[in-house]
Amino acid sequence: MSAPHLLAQSGDEFEAPGLHIFEWGPLFPGGPSWLDWLTKPVLIVALAGLLLVVFAWRAFGNAQLVPRGVQNVGEVAYLFVRDQVARPMIGKDGDRWMGFLFTTFFFVLFMNLAGVVPVLQLPVPSHIAFPIVLAAFVYVLMIFLSIKNQGFVGYFKNMMFPPGLPKPLYVILAPIEFLSNIILRPFTHSVRLFANMFAGHLLLAFFSTVAWWFLVEKLTPLGAGVGVVGFLMTIVMTGFEIFVQSLQAFIFVLLAASYIGGALHPEH
């Protein structure tokens, strides 16, 4: 974290980082107005997409019978998504969806990991707009596949009135299922990713600010211990954040696969 970005000073008092660390204006504030859309989050999204394309091209563009280098990494990653996400969640049709699931997983992962990359230092999903767009795409895809495979009436019937239950129970269950699947699903899908990236970035900013303030900005014998704690916690939280960033990318694509699987195979 850069000091100017993280320190909010009021005289000589320490002030913890707040919501201002998520506010990014245009990359070229003095430039033409038509470039105002180009902000740091948008740049990171573009870099994540470019990195994904380069990774896939290097891994699978000229695949060899005996893999090595990036192809090794790509094949291990492909098998991981296929065996841990696609096939368990979608079943026999899982392999057909590997292109979508593989790219979604690594696109979200790269955007998340930008939060611990020097200079970038921002997990893009900590801005709610980005996970909402991803979740909305999955949601529209789920609705489309559900209606295509089950029919309009069949989809709502299978969703709201699962067979084998006492009929009076449907009075309670049907509206709950409708609310959960049609109204809340895209919200919960996006907020889960957003909340974890938002909280993790804020914690990293706090501990790195503590370290900078007490070890560099206002170094004193008494405050040095606090600064050392902040420095050590920054290291610990960085490692933990990498784990959470990877886990949340996995959970996001796992839920997407489960929604696709439910649309294709409502009997399960």
C-alpha positions as a Python dict, from the first residue, in 0.01 Angstrom:
ca = {
    (1, 'M'): (0, 0, 0),
    (2, 'S'): (136, 343, -86),
    (3, 'A'): (159, 590, 198),
    (4, 'P'): (-19, 882, 28),
    (5, 'H'): (-316, 658, -51),
    (6, 'L'): (-350, 505, 292),
    (7, 'L'): (-277, 792, 525),
    (8, 'A'): (-554, 1029, 612),
    (9, 'Q'): (-393, 1282, 839),
    (10, 'S'): (-552, 1533, 1069),
    (11, 'G'): (-263, 1724, 1221),
    (12, 'D'): (-49, 1481, 1418),
    (13, 'E'): (-327, 1233, 1491),
    (14, 'F'): (-344, 888, 1346),
    (15, 'E'): (-656, 826, 1141),
    (16, 'A'): (-746, 478, 1021),
    (17, 'P'): (-821, 431, 650),
    (18, 'G'): (-1188, 448, 562),
    (19, 'L'): (-1411, 429, 259),
    (20, 'H'): (-1195, 682, 75),
    (21, 'I'): (-949, 405, -15),
    (22, 'F'): (-1214, 262, -248),
    (23, 'E'): (-1273, 592, -427),
    (24, 'W'): (-1079, 613, -752),
    (25, 'G'): (-1124, 894, -1001),
    (26, 'P'): (-1005, 898, -1363),
    (27, 'L'): (-648, 783, -1423),
    (28, 'F'): (-590, 1106, -1616),
    (29, 'P'): (-774, 1374, -1414),
    (30, 'G'): (-642, 1653, -1631),
    (31, 'G'): (-705, 1470, -1956),
    (32, 'P'): (-996, 1476, -2200),
    (33, 'S'): (-1342, 1414, -2056),
    (34, 'W'): (-1402, 1115, -2282),
    (35, 'L'): (-1132, 930, -2084),
    (36, 'D'): (-1304, 980, -1748),
    (37, 'W'): (-1434, 622, -1763),
    (38, 'L'): (-1076, 489, -1740),
    (39, 'T'): (-1024, 440, -1367),
    (40, 'K'): (-793, 212, -1174),
    (41, 'P'): (-1058, -62, -1126),
    (42, 'V'): (-1137, -58, -1500),
    (43, 'L'): (-766, -84, -1580),
    (44, 'I'): (-726, -383, -1346),
    (45, 'V'): (-1025, -557, -1507),
    (46, 'A'): (-863, -506, -1849),
    (47, 'L'): (-531, -637, -1719),
    (48, 'A'): (-704, -941, -1563),
    (49, 'G'): (-873, -1017, -1894),
    (50, 'L'): (-546, -977, -2083),
    (51, 'L'): (-362, -1199, -1834),
    (52, 'L'): (-631, -1465, -1872),
    (53, 'V'): (-599, -1460, -2252),
    (54, 'V'): (-218, -1484, -2237),
    (55, 'F'): (-232, -1763, -1979),
    (56, 'A'): (-481, -1969, -2183),
    (57, 'W'): (-292, -1908, -2507),
    (58, 'R'): (43, -2008, -2356),
    (59, 'A'): (-107, -2314, -2186),
    (60, 'F'): (-329, -2449, -2463),
    (61, 'G'): (-243, -2262, -2782),
    (62, 'N'): (25, -2509, -2889),
    (63, 'A'): (-27, -2803, -2658),
    (64, 'Q'): (238, -3074, -2659),
    (65, 'L'): (191, -3446, -2593),
    (66, 'V'): (432, -3416, -2300),
    (67, 'P'): (332, -3095, -2121),
    (68, 'R'): (585, -2861, -1965),
    (69, 'G'): (606, -2507, -1840),
    (70, 'V'): (284, -2308, -1857),
    (71, 'Q'): (104, -2602, -2018),
    (72, 'N'): (164, -2804, -1701),
    (73, 'V'): (6, -2530, -1490),
    (74, 'G'): (-283, -2493, -1735),
    (75, 'E'): (-362, -2863, -1738),
    (76, 'V'): (-354, -2889, -1359),
    (77, 'A'): (-582, -2584, -1337),
    (78, 'Y'): (-818, -2729, -1598),
    (79, 'L'): (-841, -3062, -1415),
    (80, 'F'): (-904, -2883, -1088),
    (81, 'V'): (-1200, -2686, -1225),
    (82, 'R'): (-1334, -2990, -1410),
    (83, 'D'): (-1310, -3237, -1121),
    (84, 'Q'): (-1396, -3001, -833),
    (85, 'V'): (-1655, -2778, -998),
    (86, 'A'): (-1793, -2881, -1338),
    (87, 'R'): (-1855, -3252, -1296),
    (88, 'P'): (-1974, -3251, -932),
    (89, 'M'): (-2215, -2959, -989),
    (90, 'I'): (-2337, -3020, -1345),
    (91, 'G'): (-2278, -3392, -1394),
    (92, 'K'): (-2252, -3548, -1738),
    (93, 'D'): (-2282, -3208, -1911),
    (94, 'G'): (-2006, -3053, -1701),
    (95, 'D'): (-1735, -3085, -1964),
    (96, 'R'): (-1942, -2882, -2212),
    (97, 'W'): (-1931, -2587, -1970),
    (98, 'M'): (-1561, -2600, -1896),
    (99, 'G'): (-1480, -2303, -2121),
    (100, 'F'): (-1715, -2077, -1928),
    (101, 'L'): (-1629, -2211, -1582),
    (102, 'F'): (-1252, -2212, -1639),
    (103, 'T'): (-1241, -1854, -1768),
    (104, 'T'): (-1481, -1729, -1499),
    (105, 'F'): (-1274, -1884, -1221),
    (106, 'F'): (-945, -1738, -1336),
    (107, 'F'): (-1093, -1402, -1432),
    (108, 'V'): (-1235, -1359, -1081),
    (109, 'L'): (-915, -1497, -927),
    (110, 'F'): (-692, -1252, -1113),
    (111, 'M'): (-916, -959, -1019),
    (112, 'N'): (-908, -1069, -655),
    (113, 'L'): (-531, -1119, -643),
    (114, 'A'): (-475, -767, -773),
    (115, 'G'): (-538, -663, -412),
    (116, 'V'): (-198, -797, -303),
    (117, 'V'): (0, -704, -617),
    (118, 'P'): (228, -402, -559),
    (119, 'V'): (114, -84, -738),
    (120, 'L'): (-224, -235, -830),
    (121, 'Q'): (-324, -305, -467),
    (122, 'L'): (-698, -319, -527),
    (123, 'P'): (-924, -626, -547),
    (124, 'V'): (-1172, -509, -808),
    (125, 'P'): (-1468, -705, -662),
    (126, 'S'): (-1442, -478, -355),
    (127, 'H'): (-1644, -240, -577),
    (128, 'I'): (-1995, -387, -573),
    (129, 'A'): (-2063, -298, -937),
    (130, 'F'): (-1819, -557, -1069),
    (131, 'P'): (-1947, -869, -886),
    (132, 'I'): (-2304, -757, -959),
    (133, 'V'): (-2233, -762, -1332),
    (134, 'L'): (-2078, -1109, -1309),
    (135, 'A'): (-2361, -1244, -1093),
    (136, 'A'): (-2623, -1087, -1321),
    (137, 'F'): (-2471, -1262, -1622),
    (138, 'V'): (-2483, -1598, -1440),
    (139, 'Y'): (-2840, -1523, -1330),
    (140, 'V'): (-2961, -1445, -1684),
    (141, 'L'): (-2785, -1757, -1810),
    (142, 'M'): (-2953, -1967, -1541),
    (143, 'I'): (-3301, -1831, -1626),
    (144, 'F'): (-3243, -1883, -1998),
    (145, 'L'): (-3126, -2244, -1956),
    (146, 'S'): (-3404, -2322, -1710),
    (147, 'I'): (-3679, -2204, -1943),
    (148, 'K'): (-3512, -2361, -2245),
    (149, 'N'): (-3481, -2704, -2083),
    (150, 'Q'): (-3792, -2709, -1864),
    (151, 'G'): (-4029, -2467, -2031),
    (152, 'F'): (-4161, -2149, -1872),
    (153, 'V'): (-4432, -2317, -1667),
    (154, 'G'): (-4218, -2622, -1594),
    (155, 'Y'): (-3936, -2410, -1456),
    (156, 'F'): (-4153, -2229, -1203),
    (157, 'K'): (-4336, -2551, -1117),
    (158, 'N'): (-4012, -2742, -1051),
    (159, 'M'): (-3867, -2452, -855),
    (160, 'M'): (-4164, -2363, -638),
    (161, 'F'): (-4339, -2700, -605),
    (162, 'P'): (-4078, -2977, -570),
    (163, 'P'): (-4251, -3318, -575),
    (164, 'G'): (-4288, -3547, -277),
    (165, 'L'): (-4391, -3292, -14),
    (166, 'P'): (-4726, -3253, 166),
    (167, 'K'): (-4943, -3008, -27),
    (168, 'P'): (-5012, -2773, 268),
    (169, 'L'): (-4636, -2720, 296),
    (170, 'Y'): (-4629, -2556, -48),
    (171, 'V'): (-4817, -2256, 94),
    (172, 'I'): (-4501, -2171, 287),
    (173, 'L'): (-4239, -2326, 61),
    (174, 'A'): (-4348, -2182, -275),
    (175, 'P'): (-4302, -1811, -190),
    (176, 'I'): (-3975, -1887, -9),
    (177, 'E'): (-3838, -2070, -314),
    (178, 'F'): (-3952, -1791, -545),
    (179, 'L'): (-3789, -1526, -327),
    (180, 'S'): (-3470, -1726, -290),
    (181, 'N'): (-3424, -1821, -656),
    (182, 'I'): (-3566, -1524, -843),
    (183, 'I'): (-3508, -1227, -614),
    (184, 'L'): (-3223, -1301, -373),
    (185, 'R'): (-2998, -1534, -573),
    (186, 'P'): (-2810, -1273, -782),
    (187, 'F'): (-2782, -1049, -475),
    (188, 'T'): (-2632, -1317, -248),
    (189, 'H'): (-2408, -1443, -527),
    (190, 'S'): (-2250, -1101, -576),
    (191, 'V'): (-2249, -976, -215),
    (192, 'R'): (-2059, -1282, -90),
    (193, 'L'): (-1767, -1197, -319),
    (194, 'F'): (-1793, -822, -263),
    (195, 'A'): (-1808, -838, 118),
    (196, 'N'): (-1502, -1062, 150),
    (197, 'M'): (-1291, -850, -86),
    (198, 'F'): (-1408, -526, 75),
    (199, 'A'): (-1335, -638, 431),
    (200, 'G'): (-1002, -797, 344),
    (201, 'H'): (-877, -488, 162),
    (202, 'L'): (-982, -264, 451),
    (203, 'L'): (-796, -482, 704),
    (204, 'L'): (-480, -484, 495),
    (205, 'A'): (-501, -108, 458),
    (206, 'F'): (-544, -64, 833),
    (207, 'F'): (-245, -274, 940),
    (208, 'S'): (-15, -134, 671),
    (209, 'T'): (-117, 219, 774),
    (210, 'V'): (-38, 139, 1138),
    (211, 'A'): (305, 9, 1035),
    (212, 'W'): (382, 315, 821),
    (213, 'W'): (258, 567, 1076),
    (214, 'F'): (439, 429, 1382),
    (215, 'L'): (760, 311, 1210),
    (216, 'V'): (812, 584, 950),
    (217, 'E'): (582, 884, 981),
    (218, 'K'): (583, 923, 1363),
    (219, 'L'): (859, 695, 1487),
    (220, 'T'): (893, 700, 1867),
    (221, 'P'): (1031, 444, 2115),
    (222, 'L'): (684, 390, 2256),
    (223, 'G'): (508, 362, 1921),
    (224, 'A'): (771, 141, 1757),
    (225, 'G'): (621, -171, 1915),
    (226, 'V'): (280, -87, 1775),
    (227, 'G'): (438, -32, 1434),
    (228, 'V'): (613, -371, 1447),
    (229, 'V'): (282, -539, 1532),
    (230, 'G'): (120, -359, 1239),
    (231, 'F'): (403, -469, 1009),
    (232, 'L'): (381, -834, 1118),
    (233, 'M'): (2, -834, 1091),
    (234, 'T'): (30, -691, 741),
    (235, 'I'): (239, -993, 640),
    (236, 'V'): (4, -1238, 812),
    (237, 'M'): (-307, -1075, 667),
    (238, 'T'): (-155, -1068, 319),
    (239, 'G'): (-110, -1445, 330),
    (240, 'F'): (-459, -1492, 470),
    (241, 'E'): (-604, -1257, 208),
    (242, 'I'): (-447, -1458, -75),
    (243, 'F'): (-620, -1766, 66),
    (244, 'V'): (-955, -1584, 92),
    (245, 'Q'): (-919, -1438, -258),
    (246, 'S'): (-859, -1783, -405),
    (247, 'L'): (-1139, -1937, -198),
    (248, 'Q'): (-1392, -1673, -303),
    (249, 'A'): (-1308, -1720, -671),
    (250, 'F'): (-1368, -2093, -622),
    (251, 'I'): (-1698, -2037, -436),
    (252, 'F'): (-1822, -1792, -699),
    (253, 'V'): (-1765, -2034, -987),
    (254, 'L'): (-1891, -2328, -778),
    (255, 'L'): (-2222, -2148, -722),
    (256, 'A'): (-2239, -2055, -1090),
    (257, 'A'): (-2192, -2422, -1181),
    (258, 'S'): (-2459, -2530, -932),
    (259, 'Y'): (-2707, -2283, -1085),
    (260, 'I'): (-2630, -2414, -1433),
    (261, 'G'): (-2662, -2772, -1310),
    (262, 'G'): (-2999, -2696, -1151),
    (263, 'A'): (-3120, -2539, -1476),
    (264, 'L'): (-3014, -2840, -1683),
    (265, 'H'): (-3112, -3111, -1437),
    (266, 'P'): (-3396, -2987, -1212),
    (267, 'E'): (-3461, -3340, -1087),
    (268, 'H'): (-3140, -3312, -883),
}
